Amino acid sequence: MDGLSLVEHLRASGGPPPCLLMMTGRVTAEVERRAAAAGVRVIQGKPLDPAEVLAAIGSALAE
């Protein structure tokens, strides 16, 4: 199971929606569409910029 499939499974489980940040080496329009539909708040493309990752985490925690 890839990460996006896991996110879709979590969303379909019916529990409270988790706060999701996605890191992927495949940022495509299809991945962005599926991730947004599954409730992903931020998609970070690899290679990761540590400052951007920390900013995304901080933003998600502030919500």
N, C-alpha and C positions, 0 to 999 in steps of 0.2 A: 504494500500500500504506500503510495507516495504522500507527501505532505498535504497536497490539495485534496486528495481523497479523504485523508484523515479529518481535515477541516469540514468537509461536506458531511462526513459521518457524525462528527460532534454536533453540528448544527441540526441534523435530522434526529438526534437522540431525544430531543424534547426537553432537555434540562435547561438551566439558565445559560444564556449565551456567554461563552468565554471571551475574554479580551484577546484578540488574535493579531499578531504581527507575523508576517510571512517573509522568510528569506529564501530566495530562489536564484538559481543560475539561468532560469528560463522566463524572463519577463516578456510575455507576449500579450497581445490584445485578448486572446482567449483565456490565458491564465488570469489576467486582470479582471475579466468579466466573471469568471467562475469564482475567484477569490472575493470579489465585491458581493456577489450573490450569496456567498456563504458567510458573510459578515466580517471578513478580514478588514482591519482598520488601516493597516499600512503594509505595502509590499516593498521590500528592500531587495534590490538586485545585487548579485555577487559580482565582483568582490565587494565585500562590505566595508563601509567607512565607519569606524567605531564611533565617531562623534554623531553621525546620523542615526546609528542604532540607539545610542543613549538618548538622543533627542526624541526619537519615536517612542521609546519606552516611557520616558518622562511625560510626554504628551498623553499617551494612553492611560497612564496612572492618574493623571490630573482630571480625566473625564469622569 
